[in-house]
Each structure stands twice: as C-alpha cells, then as structure tokens.
C-alpha cells in the first residue's frame, strides 16, 4: 500500500473514534476495552466470523476485559485493504457490544 493511501485509509478508519487505531511499523493496532471477560470473548467470537469470511485473521490477545489487536498482511509484508476492512468490522462489532465500560 502506498504511503499516501495508508494515511488516507487510517484517517477514514479513525474518523469519529474516541480511541483511534495507531500505525506501528507495518501494522495497525488498537486495544478494545469491555466491562468484563464475557463481553470481550463475545466480541472476539463475532469478529472471528468476519475474519473467516474475509480469510484474513488478526493477531490478537485477550487479558480479562481487554482485547489487544494488531493487523497486518503477512503475504504483502505490510498493510493492505484487508487490514482496514477487518478493522472496520471490529469497530462495527464494538459499537454493538453491550456492557462497554
């Protein structure tokens, strides 16, 4: 992805978000915070369905009510449209999540 395209995609993704995605090398990263473990796990399960449909899987980690996410496209050695598509799906699911802190 060209640098100017990356900047535009990140700007569009972060539009209106209180907690933005950040660029970290060849990845975009974000931590989602929930009210409890059960809500975090439900979010991960819903996102897993989108990841399967896109055939693009996140690097993520759960610690109790937090889900730390890193997205990159290993086959291209950096970011691609798939990363931004999955990030947008994550944002959709987060907005629909009950029991946010």
VMD Tcl script that builds the backbone (N, CA, C; Angstrom):
set m [mol new atoms 303]
animate dup $m
set s [atomselect $m all]
$s set {name element resname resid chain x y z} {
  {N N UNK 1 A 0.857 -1.169 0.000}
  {CA C UNK 1 A 0.000 0.000 0.000}
  {C C UNK 1 A 0.905 1.235 0.000}
  {N N UNK 2 A 0.602 2.170 -0.875}
  {CA C UNK 2 A 1.388 3.403 -0.956}
  {C C UNK 2 A 1.205 4.228 0.320}
  {N N UNK 3 A 2.248 4.945 0.737}
  {CA C UNK 3 A 2.141 5.735 1.978}
  {C C UNK 3 A 0.952 6.689 2.004}
  {N N UNK 4 A 0.670 7.358 0.897}
  {CA C UNK 4 A -0.460 8.294 0.876}
  {C C UNK 4 A -1.798 7.553 0.990}
  {N N UNK 5 A -1.877 6.350 0.426}
  {CA C UNK 5 A -3.094 5.539 0.572}
  {C C UNK 5 A -3.257 5.072 2.015}
  {N N UNK 6 A -2.153 4.705 2.631}
  {CA C UNK 6 A -2.168 4.273 4.025}
  {C C UNK 6 A -2.674 5.392 4.929}
  {N N UNK 7 A -2.161 6.581 4.742}
  {CA C UNK 7 A -2.591 7.730 5.545}
  {C C UNK 7 A -4.086 7.974 5.368}
  {N N UNK 8 A -4.567 7.900 4.147}
  {CA C UNK 8 A -5.997 8.138 3.870}
  {C C UNK 8 A -6.863 7.041 4.487}
  {N N UNK 9 A -6.455 5.789 4.339}
  {CA C UNK 9 A -7.227 4.675 4.916}
  {C C UNK 9 A -7.294 4.789 6.439}
  {N N UNK 10 A -6.172 5.132 7.062}
  {CA C UNK 10 A -6.147 5.269 8.513}
  {C C UNK 10 A -7.016 6.444 8.963}
  {N N UNK 11 A -6.971 7.545 8.225}
  {CA C UNK 11 A -7.810 8.698 8.554}
  {C C UNK 11 A -9.288 8.333 8.472}
  {N N UNK 12 A -9.675 7.630 7.411}
  {CA C UNK 12 A -11.074 7.208 7.255}
  {C C UNK 12 A -11.498 6.248 8.369}
  {N N UNK 13 A -10.634 5.293 8.686}
  {CA C UNK 13 A -10.945 4.322 9.733}
  {C C UNK 13 A -11.147 5.017 11.079}
  {N N UNK 14 A -10.313 5.985 11.380}
  {CA C UNK 14 A -10.347 6.648 12.685}
  {C C UNK 14 A -11.373 7.768 12.800}
  {N N UNK 15 A -12.024 8.094 11.711}
  {CA C UNK 15 A -12.988 9.197 11.735}
  {C C UNK 15 A -14.085 8.924 12.765}
  {N N UNK 16 A -14.231 9.826 13.722}
  {CA C UNK 16 A -15.274 9.714 14.733}
  {C C UNK 16 A -14.961 8.794 15.900}
  {N N UNK 17 A -13.795 8.155 15.911}
  {CA C UNK 17 A -13.454 7.251 17.010}
  {C C UNK 17 A -12.824 8.014 18.162}
  {N N UNK 18 A -13.204 7.665 19.373}
  {CA C UNK 18 A -12.595 8.255 20.558}
  {C C UNK 18 A -11.191 7.685 20.745}
  {N N UNK 19 A -11.062 6.376 20.579}
  {CA C UNK 19 A -9.772 5.695 20.684}
  {C C UNK 19 A -9.369 5.236 19.283}
  {N N UNK 20 A -8.407 5.902 18.660}
  {CA C UNK 20 A -8.054 5.579 17.275}
  {C C UNK 20 A -7.139 4.369 17.150}
  {N N UNK 21 A -7.103 3.829 15.948}
  {CA C UNK 21 A -6.106 2.852 15.563}
  {C C UNK 21 A -4.803 3.609 15.375}
  {N N UNK 22 A -3.675 2.972 15.700}
  {CA C UNK 22 A -2.377 3.611 15.526}
  {C C UNK 22 A -1.508 2.775 14.595}
  {N N UNK 23 A -0.691 3.466 13.857}
  {CA C UNK 23 A 0.265 2.819 12.971}
  {C C UNK 23 A 1.492 2.450 13.785}
  {N N UNK 24 A 1.888 1.186 13.725}
  {CA C UNK 24 A 3.054 0.693 14.452}
  {C C UNK 24 A 3.879 -0.155 13.489}
  {N N UNK 25 A 4.782 0.484 12.796}
  {CA C UNK 25 A 5.570 -0.232 11.792}
  {C C UNK 25 A 4.690 -0.640 10.626}
  {N N UNK 26 A 4.642 -1.932 10.360}
  {CA C UNK 26 A 3.860 -2.456 9.238}
  {C C UNK 26 A 2.501 -2.977 9.695}
  {N N UNK 27 A 1.989 -2.450 10.817}
  {CA C UNK 27 A 0.705 -2.896 11.351}
  {C C UNK 27 A -0.105 -1.707 11.837}
  {N N UNK 28 A -1.400 -1.950 11.998}
  {CA C UNK 28 A -2.236 -1.022 12.743}
  {C C UNK 28 A -2.647 -1.745 14.015}
  {N N UNK 29 A -2.739 -0.991 15.113}
  {CA C UNK 29 A -3.013 -1.595 16.406}
  {C C UNK 29 A -4.066 -0.817 17.169}
  {N N UNK 30 A -4.770 -1.553 18.017}
  {CA C UNK 30 A -5.759 -0.928 18.886}
  {C C UNK 30 A -6.071 -1.882 20.035}
  {N N UNK 31 A -6.439 -1.310 21.190}
  {CA C UNK 31 A -6.914 -2.098 22.320}
  {C C UNK 31 A -8.371 -1.744 22.573}
  {N N UNK 32 A -9.209 -2.761 22.590}
  {CA C UNK 32 A -10.628 -2.603 22.897}
  {C C UNK 32 A -10.826 -2.989 24.361}
  {N N UNK 33 A -11.605 -2.197 25.081}
  {CA C UNK 33 A -11.846 -2.458 26.498}
  {C C UNK 33 A -13.342 -2.690 26.716}
  {N N UNK 34 A -13.642 -3.733 27.476}
  {CA C UNK 34 A -15.020 -4.141 27.744}
  {C C UNK 34 A -15.285 -4.121 29.240}
  {N N UNK 35 A -16.513 -4.323 29.601}
  {CA C UNK 35 A -16.901 -4.328 31.007}
  {C C UNK 35 A -16.380 -5.561 31.736}
  {N N UNK 36 A -16.271 -6.680 31.006}
  {CA C UNK 36 A -15.835 -7.911 31.657}
  {C C UNK 36 A -15.325 -8.897 30.611}
  {N N UNK 37 A -14.852 -10.025 31.104}
  {CA C UNK 37 A -14.290 -11.072 30.259}
  {C C UNK 37 A -15.311 -11.622 29.263}
  {N N UNK 38 A -16.520 -11.840 29.733}
  {CA C UNK 38 A -17.564 -12.417 28.880}
  {C C UNK 38 A -17.841 -11.515 27.672}
  {N N UNK 39 A -17.907 -10.210 27.885}
  {CA C UNK 39 A -18.145 -9.277 26.774}
  {C C UNK 39 A -16.965 -9.273 25.800}
  {N N UNK 40 A -15.753 -9.353 26.320}
  {CA C UNK 40 A -14.571 -9.400 25.459}
  {C C UNK 40 A -14.574 -10.662 24.598}
  {N N UNK 41 A -14.922 -11.784 25.195}
  {CA C UNK 41 A -14.956 -13.047 24.458}
  {C C UNK 41 A -16.062 -13.055 23.402}
  {N N UNK 42 A -17.192 -12.475 23.726}
  {CA C UNK 42 A -18.292 -12.407 22.750}
  {C C UNK 42 A -17.865 -11.562 21.540}
  {N N UNK 43 A -17.177 -10.457 21.799}
  {CA C UNK 43 A -16.653 -9.613 20.724}
  {C C UNK 43 A -15.694 -10.420 19.840}
  {N N UNK 44 A -14.784 -11.138 20.459}
  {CA C UNK 44 A -13.808 -11.920 19.690}
  {C C UNK 44 A -14.497 -12.977 18.833}
  {N N UNK 45 A -15.531 -13.597 19.361}
  {CA C UNK 45 A -16.247 -14.615 18.587}
  {C C UNK 45 A -16.935 -13.996 17.370}
  {N N UNK 46 A -17.561 -12.838 17.567}
  {CA C UNK 46 A -18.229 -12.172 16.438}
  {C C UNK 46 A -17.212 -11.725 15.384}
  {N N UNK 47 A -16.090 -11.199 15.837}
  {CA C UNK 47 A -15.045 -10.763 14.905}
  {C C UNK 47 A -14.452 -11.960 14.167}
  {N N UNK 48 A -14.346 -13.093 14.848}
  {CA C UNK 48 A -13.812 -14.301 14.210}
  {C C UNK 48 A -14.630 -14.691 12.983}
  {N N UNK 49 A -15.937 -14.493 13.041}
  {CA C UNK 49 A -16.789 -14.804 11.890}
  {C C UNK 49 A -16.444 -13.897 10.704}
  {N N UNK 50 A -16.204 -12.624 10.971}
  {CA C UNK 50 A -15.809 -11.699 9.899}
  {C C UNK 50 A -14.427 -12.067 9.355}
  {N N UNK 51 A -13.514 -12.424 10.237}
  {CA C UNK 51 A -12.161 -12.799 9.815}
  {C C UNK 51 A -12.210 -14.010 8.893}
  {N N UNK 52 A -13.025 -14.983 9.229}
  {CA C UNK 52 A -13.172 -16.169 8.376}
  {C C UNK 52 A -13.748 -15.792 7.015}
  {N N UNK 53 A -14.764 -14.947 7.022}
  {CA C UNK 53 A -15.399 -14.533 5.760}
  {C C UNK 53 A -14.410 -13.785 4.865}
  {N N UNK 54 A -13.541 -12.980 5.470}
  {CA C UNK 54 A -12.538 -12.231 4.703}
  {C C UNK 54 A -11.291 -13.060 4.410}
  {N N UNK 55 A -11.175 -14.216 5.068}
  {CA C UNK 55 A -9.966 -15.042 5.016}
  {C C UNK 55 A -8.744 -14.200 5.389}
  {N N UNK 56 A -8.924 -13.436 6.473}
  {CA C UNK 56 A -7.868 -12.549 6.966}
  {C C UNK 56 A -7.976 -12.534 8.485}
  {N N UNK 57 A -6.941 -13.007 9.145}
  {CA C UNK 57 A -7.048 -13.279 10.577}
  {C C UNK 57 A -6.150 -12.348 11.390}
  {N N UNK 58 A -6.680 -11.840 12.494}
  {CA C UNK 58 A -5.935 -10.883 13.300}
  {C C UNK 58 A -4.882 -11.549 14.184}
  {N N UNK 59 A -3.926 -10.749 14.569}
  {CA C UNK 59 A -3.053 -11.107 15.678}
  {C C UNK 59 A -3.704 -10.415 16.865}
  {N N UNK 60 A -4.143 -11.188 17.834}
  {CA C UNK 60 A -4.814 -10.571 18.966}
  {C C UNK 60 A -4.534 -11.326 20.240}
  {N N UNK 61 A -4.804 -10.619 21.332}
  {CA C UNK 61 A -4.525 -11.141 22.665}
  {C C UNK 61 A -5.624 -10.645 23.590}
  {N N UNK 62 A -6.091 -11.538 24.426}
  {CA C UNK 62 A -7.124 -11.175 25.401}
  {C C UNK 62 A -6.555 -11.291 26.804}
  {N N UNK 63 A -6.763 -10.268 27.594}
  {CA C UNK 63 A -6.467 -10.303 29.022}
  {C C UNK 63 A -7.688 -9.733 29.720}
  {N N UNK 64 A -8.433 -10.610 30.358}
  {CA C UNK 64 A -9.689 -10.307 31.035}
  {C C UNK 64 A -10.619 -9.475 30.157}
  {N N UNK 65 A -10.743 -8.182 30.385}
  {CA C UNK 65 A -11.721 -7.369 29.643}
  {C C UNK 65 A -11.089 -6.560 28.519}
  {N N UNK 66 A -9.859 -6.896 28.152}
  {CA C UNK 66 A -9.150 -6.170 27.098}
  {C C UNK 66 A -8.849 -7.103 25.933}
  {N N UNK 67 A -8.993 -6.576 24.725}
  {CA C UNK 67 A -8.600 -7.306 23.523}
  {C C UNK 67 A -7.623 -6.409 22.766}
  {N N UNK 68 A -6.375 -6.843 22.703}
  {CA C UNK 68 A -5.331 -6.107 22.004}
  {C C UNK 68 A -5.209 -6.690 20.602}
  {N N UNK 69 A -5.271 -5.815 19.594}
  {CA C UNK 69 A -5.312 -6.256 18.202}
  {C C UNK 69 A -4.165 -5.644 17.409}
  {N N UNK 70 A -3.571 -6.458 16.554}
  {CA C UNK 70 A -2.603 -5.989 15.567}
  {C C UNK 70 A -2.997 -6.562 14.221}
  {N N UNK 71 A -3.072 -5.718 13.216}
  {CA C UNK 71 A -3.444 -6.181 11.883}
  {C C UNK 71 A -2.335 -5.853 10.886}
  {N N UNK 72 A -1.972 -6.845 10.091}
  {CA C UNK 72 A -1.023 -6.711 9.006}
  {C C UNK 72 A -1.297 -7.828 8.019}
  {N N UNK 73 A -0.817 -7.663 6.818}
  {CA C UNK 73 A -0.984 -8.713 5.805}
  {C C UNK 73 A 0.386 -9.319 5.548}
  {N N UNK 74 A 0.609 -10.498 6.103}
  {CA C UNK 74 A 1.918 -11.128 6.021}
  {C C UNK 74 A 2.346 -11.393 4.584}
  {N N UNK 75 A 1.395 -11.752 3.729}
  {CA C UNK 75 A 1.746 -12.087 2.339}
  {C C UNK 75 A 2.262 -10.888 1.552}
  {N N UNK 76 A 1.921 -9.663 1.985}
  {CA C UNK 76 A 2.407 -8.474 1.295}
  {C C UNK 76 A 3.518 -7.786 2.080}
  {N N UNK 77 A 3.789 -8.255 3.287}
  {CA C UNK 77 A 4.825 -7.654 4.106}
  {C C UNK 77 A 4.448 -6.294 4.674}
  {N N UNK 78 A 3.161 -6.033 4.761}
  {CA C UNK 78 A 2.708 -4.751 5.294}
  {C C UNK 78 A 1.206 -4.689 5.313}
  {N N UNK 79 A 0.701 -3.487 5.261}
  {CA C UNK 79 A -0.749 -3.288 5.326}
  {C C UNK 79 A -1.397 -3.400 3.959}
  {N N UNK 80 A -2.635 -3.893 3.973}
  {CA C UNK 80 A -3.417 -3.996 2.745}
  {C C UNK 80 A -4.860 -3.587 3.050}
  {N N UNK 81 A -5.676 -3.554 2.023}
  {CA C UNK 81 A -7.083 -3.216 2.185}
  {C C UNK 81 A -7.783 -4.184 3.138}
  {N N UNK 82 A -7.328 -5.432 3.201}
  {CA C UNK 82 A -7.935 -6.412 4.112}
  {C C UNK 82 A -7.805 -5.991 5.569}
  {N N UNK 83 A -6.679 -5.398 5.922}
  {CA C UNK 83 A -6.488 -4.956 7.307}
  {C C UNK 83 A -7.497 -3.884 7.681}
  {N N UNK 84 A -7.716 -2.953 6.777}
  {CA C UNK 84 A -8.660 -1.870 7.061}
  {C C UNK 84 A -10.104 -2.373 7.024}
  {N N UNK 85 A -10.392 -3.348 6.170}
  {CA C UNK 85 A -11.735 -3.931 6.128}
  {C C UNK 85 A -12.036 -4.661 7.441}
  {N N UNK 86 A -11.075 -5.432 7.941}
  {CA C UNK 86 A -11.308 -6.150 9.196}
  {C C UNK 86 A -11.366 -5.179 10.372}
  {N N UNK 87 A -10.539 -4.155 10.361}
  {CA C UNK 87 A -10.593 -3.149 11.430}
  {C C UNK 87 A -11.963 -2.478 11.464}
  {N N UNK 88 A -12.515 -2.172 10.301}
  {CA C UNK 88 A -13.844 -1.546 10.245}
  {C C UNK 88 A -14.907 -2.488 10.803}
  {N N UNK 89 A -14.800 -3.780 10.495}
  {CA C UNK 89 A -15.739 -4.762 11.052}
  {C C UNK 89 A -15.604 -4.821 12.578}
  {N N UNK 90 A -14.379 -4.728 13.073}
  {CA C UNK 90 A -14.177 -4.724 14.521}
  {C C UNK 90 A -14.848 -3.511 15.155}
  {N N UNK 91 A -14.715 -2.376 14.517}
  {CA C UNK 91 A -15.362 -1.169 15.044}
  {C C UNK 91 A -16.876 -1.322 15.049}
  {N N UNK 92 A -17.427 -1.905 13.995}
  {CA C UNK 92 A -18.874 -2.148 13.948}
  {C C UNK 92 A -19.303 -3.037 15.109}
  {N N UNK 93 A -18.570 -4.104 15.328}
  {CA C UNK 93 A -18.922 -5.036 16.406}
  {C C UNK 93 A -18.741 -4.396 17.780}
  {N N UNK 94 A -17.734 -3.574 17.929}
  {CA C UNK 94 A -17.515 -2.902 19.211}
  {C C UNK 94 A -18.663 -1.951 19.533}
  {N N UNK 95 A -19.124 -1.226 18.522}
  {CA C UNK 95 A -20.260 -0.310 18.736}
  {C C UNK 95 A -21.512 -1.062 19.163}
  {N N UNK 96 A -21.654 -2.282 18.692}
  {CA C UNK 96 A -22.845 -3.084 19.025}
  {C C UNK 96 A -22.687 -3.852 20.346}
  {N N UNK 97 A -21.490 -3.825 20.915}
  {CA C UNK 97 A -21.233 -4.597 22.129}
  {C C UNK 97 A -21.948 -3.992 23.331}
  {N N UNK 98 A -22.651 -4.832 24.055}
  {CA C UNK 98 A -23.254 -4.346 25.300}
  {C C UNK 98 A -22.176 -4.253 26.373}
  {N N UNK 99 A -22.464 -3.533 27.389}
  {CA C UNK 99 A -21.620 -3.507 28.586}
  {C C UNK 99 A -20.223 -2.969 28.334}
  {N N UNK 100 A -20.114 -1.931 27.507}
  {CA C UNK 100 A -18.822 -1.265 27.400}
  {C C UNK 100 A -18.599 -0.467 28.669}
  {N N UNK 101 A -17.353 -0.297 29.071}
  {CA C UNK 101 A -17.097 0.447 30.326}
  {C C UNK 101 A -17.528 1.898 30.230}
}
mol reanalyze $m
mol bondsrecalc $m
mol representation Tube
mol addrep $m
